[in-house]
């Protein structure tokens, strides 16, 4: 008999009966109520039938319903400010948006064709570790206002699973170009005083060139998030999805916030195609011989395109300073950090003034000794 994943995913605490959750520090299941640690291996998820599979992209674009159960009761809410959609598994609720801090969140009805994740990267960096990382980051912001350290306290820290798409594809490309080879000739000329001089002048000899390229794209990432600022996300990438993905299991996400994707499969596949084409053109350009090139033409054929919908872990701090909202983001698997911060124009003014005074003293001392 097939097991119901909503039942399989339940792990009651042996001491108090509470639902066990994934603990990044212990890399195991832990009770959030009494602290009991229960050994659990992600391999157990595979034993229950959860596997990491590559889905045929062309088939899914024709029929996007390739969903499966989240493995527990879920509730969706949408933020009316930043429009992020958060998914809560097994009873967790929120009074504010964990992406922008707005209290304007409303219930959101799950869409039938929503593709649920089949694999994820579990949190590896604990909240204690990331708080230390963020405090060091705050301390290194020299031109930030002094009040930043109190205005952006890490008690607003949230662990969030973000939606991503991964794409695989084999590409065969044929390229043509004109390869340029530099050569030099000696020319004579007259200088400003009418004297005859010689100089080396560079010329380019152009030759036709062509070649073939075979390349495999493995787990090319496209973010599906609307809640995290994209420039921050780029700075904390990459996420090691090729080697470290685990089969989806509700144990990993219970007690955490999961963002539902807002970049759907159709849009994500188009973004991926544009990215792959750009990379293929760069690879073909690098293969053109000579010193320079022009008129590069690339004919690329993509075959066997597959995709996965995955979740990746981030730690997020959202805070308001003045009238503006800021985010600080940390990779929940590698610890890479990026953030936004206000600037103290008072500090910048006095730093500039100090530099000007030092320059004037330097000129006065060394200029007067001549």
C-alpha positions in Angstrom: 0.0 0.0 0.0 1.3 3.5 -0.9 2.2 5.6 2.1 0.6 9.1 2.5 3.4 11.6 2.6 1.4 13.8 4.9 1.5 11.0 7.5 5.0 9.8 6.7 6.3 13.4 7.3 5.0 13.6 10.9 7.8 13.2 13.4 6.5 13.7 17.0 9.0 14.4 19.7 9.4 11.3 21.9 9.6 13.5 25.0 6.8 16.0 24.6 4.9 15.0 21.4 5.7 18.3 19.5 6.5 18.2 15.8 10.2 17.8 15.2 11.9 20.4 12.9 15.2 20.5 11.0 17.9 22.0 13.1 20.8 23.6 11.1 23.2 23.6 14.0 22.7 19.9 14.8 22.1 18.8 11.2 19.3 16.7 12.6 15.7 16.9 13.8 15.0 18.8 17.0 12.0 19.6 19.1 11.5 23.4 19.2 9.7 23.0 22.5 11.9 20.8 24.7 15.1 20.7 22.7 15.2 17.0 22.2 17.5 15.9 19.4 16.4 12.9 17.3 18.9 11.4 14.8 17.5 11.5 11.2 19.2 11.1 7.9 18.1 12.8 4.7 18.6 9.3 3.1 15.4 8.3 4.9 13.5 10.6 2.6 14.8 8.6 -0.4 13.8 5.4 1.4 10.2 6.7 1.5 10.2 7.2 -2.3 11.4 10.8 -2.6 14.0 11.1 -5.3 15.7 13.8 -7.3 14.6 13.6 -10.9 15.2 15.7 -14.0 11.8 16.6 -15.6 11.3 16.9 -19.3 10.9 20.6 -20.0 9.0 20.4 -23.3 6.4 18.1 -21.7 6.0 20.2 -18.6 5.5 23.4 -20.7 2.6 21.7 -22.5 1.2 20.3 -19.2 2.5 22.2 -16.2 0.8 20.1 -13.6 3.7 18.0 -12.4 2.9 18.8 -8.8 3.1 16.5 -5.8 2.1 16.9 -2.1 4.0 19.2 0.2 3.9 16.4 2.8 1.8 18.2 5.4 -1.0 20.8 5.9 -0.1 24.1 4.2 -1.3 27.6 4.2 -0.4 30.4 1.8 -0.3 34.2 2.4 0.5 37.0 0.1 2.1 40.3 1.0 0.2 43.3 -0.4 3.3 45.4 -0.3 6.1 43.3 -2.0 3.7 40.6 -3.4 5.8 37.7 -2.1 3.8 34.5 -1.5 4.8 32.5 1.6 3.9 28.9 2.2 3.7 27.6 5.8 3.7 23.8 6.4 2.0 22.3 9.4 0.6 25.2 11.3 3.2 28.0 11.4 1.7 31.5 10.9 3.0 35.0 10.5 1.7 38.4 11.4 4.1 40.3 9.1 5.8 39.6 5.8 9.2 38.1 6.4 10.6 39.7 3.2 9.6 43.4 3.7 8.2 43.5 7.2 4.8 44.8 6.1 1.8 43.7 8.3 -0.4 43.8 5.2 -0.6 40.1 4.5 -3.7 38.3 3.3 -4.7 34.6 2.7 -3.8 33.3 -0.7 -5.5 30.5 -2.5 -3.0 27.9 -3.8 -3.1 27.5 -7.6 -3.8 24.0 -8.9 -1.0 24.1 -11.5 1.7 25.1 -9.0 4.7 22.9 -9.3 5.9 21.9 -5.8 9.6 21.3 -5.1 11.1 17.9 -5.5 14.5 18.7 -3.9 16.2 21.2 -1.7 19.4 22.4 0.0 18.8 22.1 3.8 19.9 24.8 6.1 23.6 24.2 7.1 24.4 27.6 8.7 22.7 27.9 12.1 21.0 31.1 13.3 23.9 31.6 15.9 26.5 31.4 13.2 24.7 33.8 10.9 24.1 36.3 13.6 27.9 36.5 14.1 28.4 36.9 10.4 25.8 39.7 10.2 27.2 41.5 13.2 30.7 41.5 11.6 29.2 42.7 8.4 27.5 45.6 10.3 30.8 46.4 12.0 32.6 46.7 8.7 30.2 49.3 7.3 32.4 52.4 8.1 30.1 55.0 6.5 26.9 53.6 8.0 25.1 55.7 10.6 26.0 54.8 14.2 22.4 53.9 14.9 22.5 51.2 12.3 23.7 48.6 14.8 20.6 49.2 16.9 18.2 49.9 14.0 19.0 46.7 12.2 19.1 44.2 15.1 19.4 40.6 14.2 16.3 39.8 16.2 14.5 40.3 12.9 16.4 37.4 11.4 14.3 34.8 9.6 15.2 31.6 7.9 13.5 31.3 4.5 13.5 28.7 1.7 13.5 30.5 -1.7 12.2 29.0 -4.9 14.6 28.3 -7.7 14.5 26.5 -11.1 17.4 24.5 -12.4 17.9 23.6 -16.0 20.1 21.1 -17.9 20.7 21.1 -21.6 23.1 19.7 -24.2 24.1 22.2 -26.8 25.8 21.8 -30.2 26.9 25.0 -31.8 28.6 26.0 -35.1 30.2 29.4 -35.3 31.8 31.5 -38.0 33.7 34.7 -37.6 36.5 36.9 -39.1 39.7 36.4 -37.1 42.0 39.4 -37.0 45.8 39.1 -36.7 47.9 42.1 -35.8 51.0 43.0 -37.8 53.1 46.2 -37.7 54.7 48.3 -40.4 57.2 51.1 -40.1 56.0 54.5 -41.3 57.8 57.9 -41.5 56.3 61.2 -40.5 57.4 64.7 -39.6 57.2 65.9 -36.1 56.2 69.4 -34.9 59.7 70.7 -35.6 59.6 69.4 -39.2 62.1 66.6 -38.5 61.6 63.1 -40.1 60.7 60.4 -37.6 59.6 56.8 -37.8 57.0 54.8 -35.9 55.4 51.4 -35.8 51.8 51.3 -37.0 49.6 48.4 -36.2 47.4 46.8 -38.9 45.0 43.9 -38.9 44.9 41.0 -41.4 41.4 39.4 -41.5 40.9 35.7 -42.2 37.7 33.6 -42.2 37.4 31.2 -39.3 34.8 28.6 -38.1 34.4 25.9 -35.5 32.1 23.7 -33.6 31.3 23.7 -29.9 29.7 20.9 -27.7 28.8 21.9 -24.2 26.6 20.6 -21.3 24.8 23.0 -19.0 24.2 21.4 -15.6 21.9 22.9 -13.0 21.8 26.4 -14.5 19.9 28.5 -11.8 17.0 30.8 -12.3 15.5 32.4 -9.2 11.7 32.3 -8.8 11.5 34.7 -5.8 9.7 38.0 -5.6 10.5 38.7 -1.9 14.3 39.1 -2.0 16.1 41.9 -3.9 17.7 40.3 -6.9 21.0 42.2 -6.7 21.6 40.7 -3.2 20.7 37.2 -4.3 23.3 37.4 -7.1 25.9 38.3 -4.5 25.3 35.3 -2.2 25.2 32.8 -5.0 26.2 30.1 -5.9 24.2 27.4 -4.2 25.9 24.0 -4.7 22.9 22.3 -6.3 24.9 19.9 -8.5 26.4 18.0 -5.6 24.5 18.7 -2.4 20.8 18.6 -3.2 18.6 16.4 -1.0 15.2 14.9 -2.0 12.4 17.0 -0.7 11.0 16.0 2.7 8.6 17.9 4.9 11.0 17.5 7.8 13.3 20.1 6.2 10.7 22.8 5.9 8.4 22.3 8.9 8.8 25.4 11.1 10.4 27.4 8.3 9.0 29.9 5.8 8.9 28.7 2.2 8.3 31.2 -0.6 6.2 30.1 -3.5 7.7 30.9 -6.9 6.4 34.0 -8.8 8.5 33.4 -11.8 6.7 30.5 -13.4 8.3 27.7 -15.5 7.6 29.4 -18.8 9.3 32.6 -17.8 12.1 30.8 -16.1 12.8 28.6 -19.1 12.9 31.7 -21.4 15.4 33.4 -19.0 17.5 30.2 -19.0 17.5 30.1 -22.7 18.7 33.7 -23.0 21.4 33.0 -20.4 22.6 29.8 -22.1 22.7 31.6 -25.5 24.8 34.4 -24.0 27.2 31.9 -22.5 27.5 29.9 -25.7 28.3 33.0 -27.7 31.0 33.8 -25.1 32.5 30.3 -25.4 32.5 30.5 -29.2 34.0 34.0 -29.1 36.8 32.6 -26.9 37.5 29.9 -29.5 38.1 32.3 -32.4 41.8 32.4 -33.1 43.9 35.5 -33.6 44.2 38.8 -31.8 40.8 40.2 -32.4 37.5 39.3 -34.1 34.4 40.6 -35.9 31.1 39.4 -37.3 30.7 36.4 -35.0 27.7 34.3 -35.9 26.6 31.4 -33.7 24.1 28.7 -34.7 23.2 26.7 -31.5 20.9 23.7 -31.1 19.7 22.8 -27.6 18.6 19.2 -26.9 17.4 17.2 -23.9 16.3 20.3 -21.8 15.3 19.2 -18.3 14.3 21.1 -15.2 13.9 20.8 -11.4 12.0 23.0 -9.0 14.1 23.3 -5.9 14.3 25.3 -2.6 17.5 27.0 -1.3 18.0 28.3 2.2 18.7 32.0 3.1 18.8 34.0 6.3 17.1 37.3 5.9 17.1 40.5 7.9 14.6 43.2 6.9 14.7 46.5 8.7 13.5 50.1 8.3 15.8 53.1 8.6 14.2 56.4 8.1 11.5 56.0 5.5 13.2 53.2 3.6 13.3 49.4 4.0 16.6 47.5 3.7 17.5 43.8 3.4 20.5 41.8 4.6 20.8 38.4 3.1 23.0 35.4 4.0 23.3 32.1 2.1 22.0 29.5 4.5 24.3 26.8 3.1 27.6 28.6 2.5 27.4 31.7 4.8 28.0 34.2 1.9 26.5 37.6 2.9 25.3 40.7 1.1 23.2 43.6 2.3 21.8 47.1 1.9 22.5 49.9 4.3 21.9 53.6 4.7 24.8 56.1 4.4 25.9 58.6 7.0 26.5 61.8 5.1 27.9 63.3 8.2 30.6 60.7 8.4 31.3 61.1 4.7 31.6 64.9 5.0 34.0 64.7 7.9 36.1 62.0 6.2 36.3 64.2 3.1 37.2 67.2 5.3 39.9 65.2 7.1 41.4 64.1 3.8 41.4 67.7 2.5 43.2 68.9 5.7 45.8 66.2 5.4 46.4 67.1 1.8 46.8 70.8 2.6 49.3 70.0 5.3 51.2 67.7 3.0 51.4 70.4 0.3 52.3 73.0 2.9 55.2 70.9 4.3 56.7 69.5 1.1 55.7 72.4 -1.1 57.4 75.0 1.1 60.6 73.0 1.3 61.3 73.4 -2.4 
